[in-house]
Amino acid sequence: MITIDLSYFDNFINVSPPAAIWRLFVDGGWIVVLWALLWGFWESWKFWRQNLYGATRRFVFLAVDIPKTSIDSPSQSPRAVENFFAHLDGAHASDTLWEKYWEGKTQDFFSFEIVSVEGYIQYVIRTRDKFRDLVEAAIYAQYPEAEITEISDYAASAPSKYPDPEYKMFGTEWIPVKDEVYPLRTYLDFEDALTKEFKDPMAAILENMAKMGTGEQLWYQITVTPISQKGWVAKGEKVVKKLIGAKIKEKKSLFAKIFDLPIKIIDAVMGQVVSSGAASAPKKDDVPSQMLYLSPGEKTKVEAIEKKISKIGFKTKMRVVYLAKKEVYQKTRAIHTMVGAVKQYNTMDCQSIKPEYDKVGTTAHYFFTRLRVKWKQQKLMSAYKGRSNWRGMGTGFVCNIEELASLWHFPAAWIKSPAVKTVESKRGVAPVNLPIEGSEIGIGYFKKKENRPTA
């Protein structure tokens, strides 16, 4: 019989709280305090070193314009953008312990954006300057006649503090409903199996952006961070095995193995004692899986996950910001239409993404609403301007290159939105209709800074 001695706590009955706390500290509580201090120091050290490293980064903003002749080509479908994203995985780095914890080095990432300033639409890529050649090479490999121009940051002069006397803003970011290994609908699902007609899901997003009027802006941002493929692929394989009823072999830590050793010895001894008196029954082989007994829907789900993990994945964060002058501000017209357009990629059996309004979205209910909305607006605008891949709802979720190419790609030829910036030829002077006046924010930043030479 096991008895628990509680007499130790009798020492705290007739002593003052400070004396009781000191007694607990001396009798082993110092270990917890020391661990907390060491953990805090370690996290502060990493944060400090990473900030120092981050200050050394230099970024460039590239406006990408695709000639109509390239868009008209059947070969330049979202599949070309999928190949482009696969090319960018070359930026993934395996850092040494010295680089990670002394130099503060973190994984570099990219930001892919579509910007509407008063209805004028521009595709923008932000990249670290050392990866500019990588990005341009990847684009030219798929779109040889593309025009890539360095521009200034269109978001830099937007208000950072709210409420602002002139502008109002609303924004949020998207989060997955299920585990990140479940796939979204991709561009392949928008192609008719018989006629091969492609209904571009980007059309709804671009048409919504084209409707922005004077004093209105709509920003769509996807941050893409290269990651190690081993972890999320293994996670997907584990989910698949669980769905098909296959046995999952879990790797145990060294501590768990040591803890399990006495139990295994006892089980072995008891097994010998029990089996010595009677013949043991023949052991049945484990069924490898229940795949034959799955419903058609369950089989489709398994196949979809296996297809997703077969392609390169990136950590992804999606944001949208609507910024407008107070006299023309119409949140419903901009945001609700954008949310509806993104819902095209959702499925009920696999993955869905939804706008997050509780912690990140610039809304609040019941208590201190104005103060909470102000904090959320400032945090979201700071995250957008910094192209942060960790602020908000964590580090995001994994999208593979097929999903990314569906969420961000150049429009199909049949999309009628005249505001999407395209070029007629490979190189030329700045288009005469390029707006450089009007709104005080954004438009002027699409003026050319530099045209890269071409071979």
N, C-alpha and C positions, 0 to 999 in steps of 0.2 A: 504494500500500500504506500502510495506517494503522499507525503505531507509537506506542506509549505509553511515555513517559519516566517511569520510576520513581526517577530519581536523587534526587528531592527527599527521599524517605524514608531515604536514606543518612545524612541529617543527624541522625537519631534513634538511630543504632546505638550510639554511644559517649557518650551523654548521660544524665543522671539523669532519672527519671520527672518530677519537678517542672519540670525545664528543658524536657523534651519537651512537656509540657502548655502551658507558657508560650509556646513557639515556635508551637504550633498556634493558641493564642489570638491571638497577634499577627498571624499570617499569614491571618487570616480567621475563626477560631473565635469571635471577639468578636461577629460578626454573629448567630450562633446563640444565644449567651448573651443578647445584647440582645433578640432576638426573644422568647426564653423569658421574660425579665423583663417585657417590655411586655405579653405575653399574660397572664402571671400578675397583673400590676397591673390590666389591663382586666377580667379575670374577677372579681378581688376587689372592684373598684369596682362592678361591676354587682350582685354579691351583696350588698354593703353597702347600696347604694341601694334595692334591691328589698326588703331586710329592713326598712329604714326605712319604706318605703311600706306594706309588709305590716302593720306595727305600727299603722297608722292605720285599718285595716279593722275594721269592726264587723259581727258576724254575728248572725242570728236563726235560731232553730229553730222550724219550724212543723209542728205535728201536724195531719194532714189526715184528716178523717173524712167518708166519703161516705154519704149516706142510702140505705137499702135501696131506696127508690123509684127513686133514680137508677141504682143497680146493676141493678135489674130491667129498666130501659128498654133495648130493643134498640139504641137509638142511642148509648148510653154504653158502647161496646165499647172495646177497646184503641185503636181508631182515634181516639177522643176524646183519649186520652193522647198519641197521635202528634201531634195538632193542638196539644196543650199544649206539647210539646217544640219544635215549630216556632216557637211564640210566643216561647220563651225565647231564640231566636237574636237577638232584638233587643238582647241584652246584649253582643253582639260589638262591640268597639271597635277602631278603626284609630288607634293611638297615633302621635303625632309623635315625631321623634328626641329632642326635648327631654323629652317625657313619659317616653319609654322609658329614656333613658340618664342623665338628670339627676334626674328625679323618681323613677325606679325603677319606673314603673308597669308592671304586668303584667295579663294578661287575667283578669278576674273569672270565677268558675266556681260551679257548684252541686253539692250533694251530695244524692242521693236514696237514702233508706235505709228498710229494713224491719227493725223491731226486735222481738225476742221476749224478754220478761223474765218468766221462769217461766211461759211459755205465753201470756202476754198480748201481743197483736201490735198494733203501731202503725206507721203510715206516717209518716215524718218527712222534711222537706226543710230543708236548711241553705242559706241564701242570705245574701248581703251585705244589710245593712239598706236600702241605697238601691234594691235590686231587689225589695224585699218587695211593693210594689204591682204590679210586673210579674208576679211569681209568682202572687199572689192573683187578679189580673185574668185570667191565663191559666187558672187553675183554675175560677173562677166562670163563665168563658165556656163551658166544657164541662160543668161540674157546678154549675148555679146554686144548688142547695140544699146545697152542701158546707159543712162546718164547719171552719174553720181557726183553730187556737189556738196562741199562742206558748207554748213550753215552754222549760225549761232543758236544757242538754246532758246527756243520759242517760249519756254515756260519761265525763264529766269526773271522777267520783270513782272510776273503775275504776283498779286498780293500774297504775302506769307502770313499776315496777321488778320484775324477776323474777329468781329465784323469789320468790313472795309467800307469807307464812306461812298465808294463808287461801284464796287463789284460784289456780287453774291456768288457762292459756289456750292456745288453738291457733288458728292462722289462716294465711291465704295470700291471694294474689290470682290472678286469671285472666289468661292471656295467649293471644293468637291463635296457631294453628298455622301458618297461611299468611299471605300478605300481607293487610294490613288492608282492601284493596279487595274481597276476597271476602266475600260476605254470609253471615250466620247464618240459620238457620230463623227465621221470624217468625210472629207470631200468625195471619197469613193461611194459613200452612201447617198450622195446627191446626184449620182449619174444613173440614168435609166438603163436597166439591164438590156432592153431590146433596142431602143433607138440610140443609145449612147449619148443622149442629150444631157448636158451638165447644167443643173440649176445651182448657180453659185450662191452659197450661203452668205458670202460677203456682200451681196447686193443690198440686203436689208440694212446692214451697218452703214454702207456708203451712201445709200439714199437718205438715211436719217441724218448723216453728217452734212449732206448737201443742202438740207433744209435749214441749216443754221443761218440766221439773219444778221443784220447789222448789230454789232456789240455782243454777239454770242460766239462761244467757242466750245468744242467738244473734243476731248482728248482720250484716246484709247491706247493703253500701254500694256505690253507683255514683257516682263523680265525673264530672261532665259539663262540659266546657270548650268554649265557642264558639270556632270557628276560621274562618279564611279558607277558602272553598270551592274556590278556584281550584287550589290545590296538589294536594289529594288527588283531585279530579275528574280533573285532567290525568294523574295517576298511574294512575287507573283506566282512562282512555282508552288509555294506553300499553300496559297489560296486555292490554286487549281486542285492540288491533292486533297484538300479539305472538301472541295465541292464534289469530287468524284469518289470520296470515301476511301482514298488510299491511305496507307499507314505513313505517318509522318515521323521521321527520325529526327529528334531534336538534339542538337549539340548541347551538352551540359558543360557548365564551367568547372574549373578545377575544384572549387569549393563544394559545388553540388555533388561531384563524384566522391569526394572525401566523406561528405555527409551521408551519401547513399551506401557506402561500403559496409557499415555494420548491419544495415537492413538487409543487404544482399546475402551476407553471411548467415544471418538468422533464417532467412527464407530458404537457403540451400540446406541448412541443417534440418529444419522442419520438414522440408520436402523429402529428405532421405528417411526420416522417421516415419512419415505417413506412408511412403511407398514401400517400406520394408514389409508391411503386413499385407499388402494387396498388390495385384498386378496393375501397373499403370496403364491408363487408357491411351490408345495411340493418339499422338498429337496431330491436330488438323492444321493443314497449311493455311496461312492467312490468304484471304482473297485479295488479289492485287488492287482491285478497284471495283466500284459499282457503276462503271461507265455504261454498261449495257442496260442498266435499269433507270438511267436518267431520262427525264422528259425532254422533248425537243428544245424547249426553252432553256433548260439547264445545260444541254449540250452546246447550244449557241453561245451561252455565257462563257463556258469553258474555252471554246474556240476563240472567242473575242479576247479573252485575257491572254491566251497563248500567243495570239497574233500581236497584241500590244507589246508584250515583253520581248518579242523577236526583233524589235527595232530600237534604235538608240533613243534614250530618254534624257530629258533635261528637267531640272527643277524650275517650276514656272509660277509666276505671280501675275495676275491680271487685275488691272485697275481701270477705272473710268472717272473722268472729272468733267463736270459741266461748269463753265465759268461765263458769267454774263453780267452786263451792266444792269443795275437794279430796275430800270424802267422797262427792260425787255426780258427780264428773267422769267423763264417758263420751265421749271424743273420737270413737270409731267411730260411735256412734249419731247424733251431730250432724253431723260433717263429711262422712262418707261419703255420708250421705243427701242432703246439700246438693250435693255434687259430682255425684251421680247425677241430681238434679233439673235442674241446669244443663246437663247433657249432652243434654237434650231439644232444645236449640237447635243442636246440632252436626250437620253433614252430612259425609260422606266426600269428596264431589266438590267442595264449595265450602269453607266455613269451619268450623273447630272452635275452641273455647276450652278450655283445660285449666288446672288449678291448678298453680302454679309452686312447687316444693318445694326446689330447689337453692339459690336465692339469697334468696328472700323467705319461703317457707313455713317454719314453725317446727319444722323437723326437721333432724337432722344425723346423719352416720354416720362410723364409723371413728375419727377423731381429735378430741380435745378436744370431745366432743359436748355436754357440759353447758354449757361456756362458750359455744359457738357457738349453742346453742338459746337461751340467756339473751339474747345479743345480738340474735338474730332476733326474739324475743318483744318486746323493748323497742323495737326499730326499727318493727316492724309496729304495735304499739299506739300509738306516737307518730304514725305516718303516719295511722292510723285517726282518732285524736283530732283531729289537725290537718286532717283531710279533705284530705290532700295529693294534688295532681294530678301530682306528679313523683317522689316518693319511691317506692322499690321498683324495678320493672322499667320505668324510663323514664317518659315522659309518657303511656303508654297507647296505645290504638289507636282508629281511627275507627269509630264506629257511627252509622248514619243514624237518623233519627227513628223509622222503622218498627222497627228493631232495638231501640232504646231502649224503645219502647212495649211491646215483647214481653218485655224483661228486667225492666221495672218498670212495673206497672200495677195498678189496683185490681181486686179479684177479681170474677169473674163471679158472678152471682146464685146459681148452683147449688152453689157451693163450700160445704161443710157446716161448715167450721171455725168454731166459735162464738167463738173467741178474737180474731178479726179485729174491730177496733174500727169500728163503724158507728153512725150515728145515725138515729133514726126521723123526725126533722123537721129543718127548716132551722136553727133555733136553739133553744137550751134551756139549762137548767142542767147542771152536770156530772153525768154518769150516776152512779147510785147504786152501780154495780158497778165503778167505776173504782178499781183497787187503788192504795193510797197507803202501805201498810205491808207488811212482809215482808222482801224482800231489801234490803240496805243500799245496793245499787247499782242505779240504773236506774229502779225503779218510781216512787219519789217524784218523779222528774223529768217524769212525764207529768201532773202536776197543772197546772192552768191558771195562767198568769201574766197573760194578758190576752186578752180576746175582742174582736176588731175589730168596730166598729159596722157595721151593714148598713143599706142604704138602705131 
